[in-house]
Amino acid sequence: MAEEPTESGDDGAAGEEQHQVPYEEIIWLSTLRAADRMGITTRTLYRFIDRGDLPAYRFGRVIRLRLSDVDTFIEECRVEPGSLEHLYPEARPDDPDEEAG
């Protein structure tokens, strides 16, 4: 993390301590690069933005996303183990694929 430069001048009292304000550089992504990073279409990305799931910023006609927001969103979408059982049916006793095992 970089630090904000301090101003030097004679307007402060002699021996006065100058405080440096931490500065975090923001890395901006275009909607295309953000969608590519997430492996989705820009249409899906716009839907996430429109629903308020993913923060985005408009600068004139351009929409940008912070890399840190995209990475946080990716982590929040992580699938918990054991949460997908509803997507595959239970094995039936008469299922020939299950008996061959």
C-alpha positions in Angstrom: 0.0 0.0 0.0 1.4 3.4 -1.0 1.4 6.4 1.3 0.1 9.9 0.4 3.0 12.3 0.1 3.0 15.0 2.8 3.2 18.7 2.0 6.4 20.4 3.0 6.3 24.0 3.9 6.8 26.6 6.5 3.2 27.0 7.5 3.4 24.5 10.4 5.0 25.1 13.8 8.6 24.1 14.2 9.0 20.5 15.3 5.3 19.8 14.6 4.8 16.2 13.6 3.4 15.6 10.1 1.0 12.8 9.6 0.9 10.7 6.5 -2.4 9.6 5.3 -2.5 6.0 3.9 -3.4 5.9 0.3 -4.8 2.8 -1.4 -4.6 2.8 -5.2 -7.8 1.7 -6.9 -7.5 -0.7 -9.8 -10.4 -0.1 -12.2 -11.8 -2.7 -14.6 -13.9 -2.1 -17.6 -17.2 -4.1 -17.8 -15.6 -6.3 -20.5 -12.5 -7.1 -18.3 -14.6 -7.7 -15.2 -16.9 -10.0 -17.1 -13.9 -11.9 -18.5 -12.4 -12.2 -15.0 -15.6 -13.7 -13.7 -16.2 -15.9 -16.8 -19.6 -14.5 -17.5 -21.1 -12.3 -20.3 -21.4 -8.6 -20.0 -25.2 -9.0 -20.0 -25.0 -11.1 -16.8 -22.5 -8.6 -15.3 -25.0 -5.7 -16.0 -27.7 -7.8 -14.3 -25.6 -8.2 -11.2 -24.9 -4.4 -11.2 -28.5 -3.5 -11.8 -29.7 -5.7 -8.9 -27.2 -4.1 -6.6 -25.2 -7.3 -6.1 -22.0 -5.8 -7.5 -21.0 -2.1 -7.1 -20.1 -0.2 -10.2 -19.3 3.4 -10.9 -20.2 5.6 -13.9 -17.7 8.2 -15.1 -19.6 10.0 -17.9 -20.6 7.3 -20.3 -18.2 4.7 -19.0 -19.0 2.1 -16.3 -16.1 0.9 -14.2 -15.7 -1.7 -11.4 -13.1 -1.9 -8.7 -11.0 -5.0 -8.9 -11.4 -5.4 -5.1 -15.2 -5.4 -5.5 -15.1 -8.0 -8.2 -12.8 -10.3 -6.2 -15.1 -9.9 -3.1 -18.1 -10.7 -5.2 -16.4 -13.8 -6.6 -15.6 -15.0 -3.1 -19.2 -14.4 -1.9 -20.4 -16.6 -4.7 -18.4 -19.6 -3.6 -20.6 -22.7 -3.4 -20.6 -24.4 0.0 -20.0 -28.1 -0.1 -23.2 -30.1 0.3 -25.4 -27.3 -1.0 -26.0 -28.8 -4.5 -27.9 -32.0 -3.6 -31.1 -30.5 -5.1 -29.4 -30.5 -8.5 -29.0 -34.3 -8.8 -31.5 -36.9 -8.0 -31.0 -39.6 -5.4 -29.9 -43.0 -6.9 -32.8 -45.3 -7.4 -32.4 -49.0 -6.6 -33.5 -50.0 -10.1 -30.9 -47.7 -11.8 -28.6 -49.9 -13.8 -25.7 -47.4 -13.7 -25.7 -47.6 -9.9 -25.7 -51.4 -9.8 -22.7 -51.8 -12.1 -20.4 -50.0 -9.6 
